[in-house]
Amino acid sequence: MFGFGKSMLGSIFGGVKSAPFSSSGPVSTMLMTKSPTPLNTMNLTFKRLKHEYAPRYKRIRKAMKGKVPVRTGGSIKGNTLQYGQYGMRLKTEGTRMTAAQLKEADKVILREIKPFGGQLIRRLACNLAVCVKGNQTRMGKGKGAFDHWAVRVPTGKILFEVRGEIHDKVMREAFRKAAAKLPGVCEVVTKESPIRVGLKLFIDKVPAPIDYKEKFNEKPSRKWANVVASEEEMYRSYRGR
């Protein structure tokens, strides 16, 4: 029986001689799987690390409904263009946007700018787990089940940025169609546009950073004087005892 099998293999492979259990034999060559190339591995890595609106958490932490923050201190974090020539910015009151809404706007923009070689930069990531209870359910019995992901967007926040050699009309048309998919009213901004701080308040440029340590040292309060004195060697040697 084994001899017949050997003769069959010899006739199939044309008398190729190899060790019975050698890894270079014809049978092992047929059964050998293709090893991943560096290019395939790099593609898998890029696909895994690309931007996603809904995080892939195994354990989802439920959160309170909360409110969209109102920046009363003049913060401009996320209100300026960082990567592209054009951007889409929220103009009206702060609102909550879902991952599905942002994804739809994303698709609309890509459909318009991709033929011209434009690149889309996404500035938002959903980090708020929205939970929903069924209709006609009595109060109590805990929080509802997870439903979707969302993000709180304050006034003046940049949603999307686009860079590339694209005509101004094409860019504005893409943002106009994308704004129809999102709640609130959005506007198109450029590098020269004033920075929106509130609903009706703008500034022309980013203010210089303030060195609060130097400012406190000019006229120190009693609390700040104690903080400075705590760094002396006499107090540090007795710390933590």
C-alpha beads as a LAMMPS data file, in Angstrom:
LAMMPS data file: protein, C-alpha beads

241 atoms
240 bonds

1 atom types
1 bond types

-500.0 500.0 xlo xhi
-500.0 500.0 ylo yhi
-500.0 500.0 zlo zhi

Masses

1 110.0

Atoms # bond

1 1 1 0.000 0.000 0.000
2 1 1 2.763 2.430 0.945
3 1 1 4.770 1.448 -2.103
4 1 1 1.841 2.188 -4.367
5 1 1 1.500 5.623 -2.780
6 1 1 5.192 6.354 -3.389
7 1 1 4.932 5.350 -7.019
8 1 1 1.877 7.560 -7.483
9 1 1 3.649 10.585 -5.994
10 1 1 6.711 9.886 -8.107
11 1 1 4.678 9.785 -11.284
12 1 1 2.807 12.974 -10.378
13 1 1 5.846 15.092 -9.582
14 1 1 8.044 13.721 -12.329
15 1 1 10.530 11.864 -10.193
16 1 1 11.430 14.773 -7.920
17 1 1 13.604 13.376 -5.146
18 1 1 13.252 14.710 -1.648
19 1 1 13.350 13.483 1.898
20 1 1 10.058 12.007 3.142
21 1 1 9.678 14.607 5.900
22 1 1 11.693 17.436 4.347
23 1 1 10.162 20.902 4.301
24 1 1 11.383 21.372 0.729
25 1 1 9.464 18.426 -0.697
26 1 1 6.674 18.836 -3.239
27 1 1 3.889 17.816 -0.837
28 1 1 5.037 20.192 1.899
29 1 1 5.416 22.954 -0.694
30 1 1 1.773 22.562 -1.672
31 1 1 0.607 22.592 1.955
32 1 1 2.820 25.511 3.002
33 1 1 0.831 28.645 3.808
34 1 1 1.891 32.021 2.513
35 1 1 3.785 34.019 5.118
36 1 1 2.674 37.637 5.635
37 1 1 4.805 40.160 3.807
38 1 1 5.861 43.472 5.402
39 1 1 3.487 45.321 3.068
40 1 1 0.481 43.242 4.163
41 1 1 1.392 43.698 7.815
42 1 1 1.691 47.461 7.325
43 1 1 -1.721 47.613 5.646
44 1 1 -3.309 45.748 8.553
45 1 1 -1.648 48.123 11.007
46 1 1 -2.881 51.211 9.146
47 1 1 -6.401 49.794 9.013
48 1 1 -6.375 49.127 12.727
49 1 1 -5.017 52.545 13.707
50 1 1 -7.165 54.629 11.362
51 1 1 -9.729 57.084 12.709
52 1 1 -12.956 55.614 14.052
53 1 1 -15.951 57.495 15.390
54 1 1 -17.136 54.662 17.644
55 1 1 -14.413 53.329 19.982
56 1 1 -13.956 49.566 20.223
57 1 1 -14.226 49.221 23.986
58 1 1 -15.028 45.792 25.413
59 1 1 -16.489 47.318 28.574
60 1 1 -18.640 50.383 27.950
61 1 1 -18.876 52.812 30.856
62 1 1 -22.322 54.353 31.074
63 1 1 -22.389 58.118 31.555
64 1 1 -24.898 60.711 32.678
65 1 1 -26.654 62.804 30.061
66 1 1 -24.828 65.948 31.165
67 1 1 -24.701 69.246 29.294
68 1 1 -22.591 70.675 26.505
69 1 1 -19.977 72.938 28.143
70 1 1 -20.266 76.700 27.657
71 1 1 -16.824 78.279 27.503
72 1 1 -17.179 81.358 29.678
73 1 1 -13.428 81.781 30.175
74 1 1 -12.592 82.427 26.524
75 1 1 -11.065 79.015 25.783
76 1 1 -10.254 78.434 22.102
77 1 1 -9.120 74.811 22.374
78 1 1 -10.076 73.066 19.129
79 1 1 -11.435 76.279 17.563
80 1 1 -8.578 76.918 15.113
81 1 1 -7.341 75.175 11.980
82 1 1 -4.303 72.993 12.589
83 1 1 -3.771 70.791 9.503
84 1 1 -5.784 71.988 6.494
85 1 1 -6.614 75.076 4.449
86 1 1 -10.390 74.847 4.982
87 1 1 -12.517 73.741 7.900
88 1 1 -16.120 73.335 9.019
89 1 1 -17.003 74.952 12.359
90 1 1 -20.091 74.868 14.569
91 1 1 -21.710 78.309 14.548
92 1 1 -24.712 77.965 16.870
93 1 1 -25.158 76.714 20.441
94 1 1 -23.277 73.642 21.543
95 1 1 -24.965 70.350 20.762
96 1 1 -24.457 66.614 20.942
97 1 1 -23.568 64.774 17.735
98 1 1 -23.795 61.029 17.283
99 1 1 -21.246 58.803 15.595
100 1 1 -23.753 57.957 12.841
101 1 1 -24.303 61.641 12.020
102 1 1 -20.575 62.357 11.843
103 1 1 -20.024 59.301 9.665
104 1 1 -22.675 60.431 7.188
105 1 1 -21.097 63.883 6.944
106 1 1 -17.715 62.200 6.528
107 1 1 -18.953 60.181 3.547
108 1 1 -20.466 63.247 1.869
109 1 1 -17.226 65.227 2.108
110 1 1 -15.096 62.343 0.839
111 1 1 -17.428 61.836 -2.121
112 1 1 -16.890 65.451 -3.175
113 1 1 -13.132 65.890 -2.585
114 1 1 -11.774 62.434 -3.429
115 1 1 -11.840 62.948 -7.242
116 1 1 -9.633 66.024 -6.775
117 1 1 -7.098 64.388 -4.478
118 1 1 -8.176 66.129 -1.279
119 1 1 -7.487 64.782 2.188
120 1 1 -9.998 64.872 5.050
121 1 1 -8.884 65.412 8.654
122 1 1 -11.398 64.458 11.344
123 1 1 -11.177 66.504 14.539
124 1 1 -13.790 64.738 16.676
125 1 1 -13.895 61.357 18.410
126 1 1 -17.004 60.058 20.159
127 1 1 -16.435 59.346 23.850
128 1 1 -19.931 59.566 25.361
129 1 1 -21.959 56.360 25.699
130 1 1 -25.666 57.116 25.235
131 1 1 -28.047 54.696 26.945
132 1 1 -31.753 54.327 26.146
133 1 1 -34.615 52.656 27.997
134 1 1 -37.631 51.189 26.255
135 1 1 -40.892 53.066 25.761
136 1 1 -43.580 52.863 28.468
137 1 1 -41.049 51.645 31.031
138 1 1 -41.508 52.478 34.692
139 1 1 -38.953 54.569 36.500
140 1 1 -36.165 52.880 38.392
141 1 1 -34.551 49.473 37.822
142 1 1 -31.259 51.042 36.813
143 1 1 -29.974 52.770 33.728
144 1 1 -30.980 51.660 30.255
145 1 1 -28.886 49.618 27.843
146 1 1 -26.183 51.109 25.636
147 1 1 -27.526 52.457 22.355
148 1 1 -24.903 54.540 20.502
149 1 1 -21.824 56.747 20.829
150 1 1 -21.900 60.550 20.803
151 1 1 -19.701 63.587 21.464
152 1 1 -20.422 66.984 23.019
153 1 1 -19.487 69.823 20.647
154 1 1 -19.257 73.376 22.064
155 1 1 -19.731 76.546 20.027
156 1 1 -16.871 77.293 17.632
157 1 1 -15.450 73.773 17.563
158 1 1 -13.809 72.618 14.312
159 1 1 -15.483 69.445 13.023
160 1 1 -13.573 68.673 9.810
161 1 1 -10.544 70.001 7.972
162 1 1 -9.569 69.506 4.337
163 1 1 -6.204 70.029 2.686
164 1 1 -5.070 69.713 -0.895
165 1 1 -5.198 71.619 -4.162
166 1 1 -8.981 71.910 -4.370
167 1 1 -11.046 74.798 -5.696
168 1 1 -12.854 76.958 -3.178
169 1 1 -16.291 76.262 -4.703
170 1 1 -15.796 72.494 -4.507
171 1 1 -14.816 72.785 -0.864
172 1 1 -17.773 74.936 0.103
173 1 1 -20.206 72.661 -1.726
174 1 1 -18.821 69.625 0.131
175 1 1 -19.209 71.339 3.505
176 1 1 -22.703 72.568 2.591
177 1 1 -23.883 69.026 1.890
178 1 1 -22.195 67.700 5.029
179 1 1 -23.799 70.372 7.223
180 1 1 -27.237 69.106 6.186
181 1 1 -26.426 65.793 7.915
182 1 1 -25.532 67.392 11.259
183 1 1 -27.532 69.213 13.951
184 1 1 -26.974 72.931 14.390
185 1 1 -25.637 75.459 11.889
186 1 1 -22.075 75.166 10.588
187 1 1 -19.828 77.581 8.713
188 1 1 -16.757 77.320 6.477
189 1 1 -13.537 78.830 7.814
190 1 1 -10.030 79.397 6.473
191 1 1 -6.684 80.338 7.971
192 1 1 -7.623 84.033 7.762
193 1 1 -11.022 83.651 9.467
194 1 1 -11.377 85.150 12.967
195 1 1 -11.456 82.692 15.849
196 1 1 -14.928 82.173 17.289
197 1 1 -14.975 82.359 21.092
198 1 1 -18.753 82.544 21.554
199 1 1 -21.978 83.036 19.650
200 1 1 -21.159 86.677 18.837
201 1 1 -17.591 87.043 20.075
202 1 1 -14.470 86.713 17.910
203 1 1 -10.736 87.291 18.287
204 1 1 -8.262 87.951 15.486
205 1 1 -5.359 85.779 16.651
206 1 1 -4.399 83.250 19.268
207 1 1 -3.378 85.077 22.463
208 1 1 0.128 84.597 23.790
209 1 1 0.458 82.007 26.571
210 1 1 0.510 83.418 30.098
211 1 1 3.243 82.403 32.531
212 1 1 1.137 82.192 35.670
213 1 1 4.110 81.244 37.853
214 1 1 5.881 84.479 36.995
215 1 1 2.631 86.402 37.397
216 1 1 2.058 85.003 40.895
217 1 1 5.639 85.723 41.923
218 1 1 5.191 89.441 41.179
219 1 1 2.429 89.768 43.774
220 1 1 2.207 86.463 45.678
221 1 1 -0.767 85.627 47.825
222 1 1 -0.423 83.884 51.154
223 1 1 -1.371 80.549 49.642
224 1 1 1.169 80.874 46.808
225 1 1 3.889 81.960 49.266
226 1 1 3.309 78.756 51.231
227 1 1 3.586 76.700 48.041
228 1 1 6.921 78.338 47.174
229 1 1 8.220 77.895 50.725
230 1 1 7.321 74.186 50.669
231 1 1 10.008 73.621 48.017
232 1 1 12.807 74.670 50.381
233 1 1 15.186 71.977 51.619
234 1 1 14.201 72.487 55.254
235 1 1 10.600 71.511 54.526
236 1 1 11.358 68.868 51.886
237 1 1 13.479 66.822 54.322
238 1 1 10.521 66.365 56.683
239 1 1 7.932 65.712 53.982
240 1 1 6.044 62.435 54.063
241 1 1 6.987 61.499 57.656

Bonds

1 1 1 2
2 1 2 3
3 1 3 4
4 1 4 5
5 1 5 6
6 1 6 7
7 1 7 8
8 1 8 9
9 1 9 10
10 1 10 11
11 1 11 12
12 1 12 13
13 1 13 14
14 1 14 15
15 1 15 16
16 1 16 17
17 1 17 18
18 1 18 19
19 1 19 20
20 1 20 21
21 1 21 22
22 1 22 23
23 1 23 24
24 1 24 25
25 1 25 26
26 1 26 27
27 1 27 28
28 1 28 29
29 1 29 30
30 1 30 31
31 1 31 32
32 1 32 33
33 1 33 34
34 1 34 35
35 1 35 36
36 1 36 37
37 1 37 38
38 1 38 39
39 1 39 40
40 1 40 41
41 1 41 42
42 1 42 43
43 1 43 44
44 1 44 45
45 1 45 46
46 1 46 47
47 1 47 48
48 1 48 49
49 1 49 50
50 1 50 51
51 1 51 52
52 1 52 53
53 1 53 54
54 1 54 55
55 1 55 56
56 1 56 57
57 1 57 58
58 1 58 59
59 1 59 60
60 1 60 61
61 1 61 62
62 1 62 63
63 1 63 64
64 1 64 65
65 1 65 66
66 1 66 67
67 1 67 68
68 1 68 69
69 1 69 70
70 1 70 71
71 1 71 72
72 1 72 73
73 1 73 74
74 1 74 75
75 1 75 76
76 1 76 77
77 1 77 78
78 1 78 79
79 1 79 80
80 1 80 81
81 1 81 82
82 1 82 83
83 1 83 84
84 1 84 85
85 1 85 86
86 1 86 87
87 1 87 88
88 1 88 89
89 1 89 90
90 1 90 91
91 1 91 92
92 1 92 93
93 1 93 94
94 1 94 95
95 1 95 96
96 1 96 97
97 1 97 98
98 1 98 99
99 1 99 100
100 1 100 101
101 1 101 102
102 1 102 103
103 1 103 104
104 1 104 105
105 1 105 106
106 1 106 107
107 1 107 108
108 1 108 109
109 1 109 110
110 1 110 111
111 1 111 112
112 1 112 113
113 1 113 114
114 1 114 115
115 1 115 116
116 1 116 117
117 1 117 118
118 1 118 119
119 1 119 120
120 1 120 121
121 1 121 122
122 1 122 123
123 1 123 124
124 1 124 125
125 1 125 126
126 1 126 127
127 1 127 128
128 1 128 129
129 1 129 130
130 1 130 131
131 1 131 132
132 1 132 133
133 1 133 134
134 1 134 135
135 1 135 136
136 1 136 137
137 1 137 138
138 1 138 139
139 1 139 140
140 1 140 141
141 1 141 142
142 1 142 143
143 1 143 144
144 1 144 145
145 1 145 146
146 1 146 147
147 1 147 148
148 1 148 149
149 1 149 150
150 1 150 151
151 1 151 152
152 1 152 153
153 1 153 154
154 1 154 155
155 1 155 156
156 1 156 157
157 1 157 158
158 1 158 159
159 1 159 160
160 1 160 161
161 1 161 162
162 1 162 163
163 1 163 164
164 1 164 165
165 1 165 166
166 1 166 167
167 1 167 168
168 1 168 169
169 1 169 170
170 1 170 171
171 1 171 172
172 1 172 173
173 1 173 174
174 1 174 175
175 1 175 176
176 1 176 177
177 1 177 178
178 1 178 179
179 1 179 180
180 1 180 181
181 1 181 182
182 1 182 183
183 1 183 184
184 1 184 185
185 1 185 186
186 1 186 187
187 1 187 188
188 1 188 189
189 1 189 190
190 1 190 191
191 1 191 192
192 1 192 193
193 1 193 194
194 1 194 195
195 1 195 196
196 1 196 197
197 1 197 198
198 1 198 199
199 1 199 200
200 1 200 201
201 1 201 202
202 1 202 203
203 1 203 204
204 1 204 205
205 1 205 206
206 1 206 207
207 1 207 208
208 1 208 209
209 1 209 210
210 1 210 211
211 1 211 212
212 1 212 213
213 1 213 214
214 1 214 215
215 1 215 216
216 1 216 217
217 1 217 218
218 1 218 219
219 1 219 220
220 1 220 221
221 1 221 222
222 1 222 223
223 1 223 224
224 1 224 225
225 1 225 226
226 1 226 227
227 1 227 228
228 1 228 229
229 1 229 230
230 1 230 231
231 1 231 232
232 1 232 233
233 1 233 234
234 1 234 235
235 1 235 236
236 1 236 237
237 1 237 238
238 1 238 239
239 1 239 240
240 1 240 241
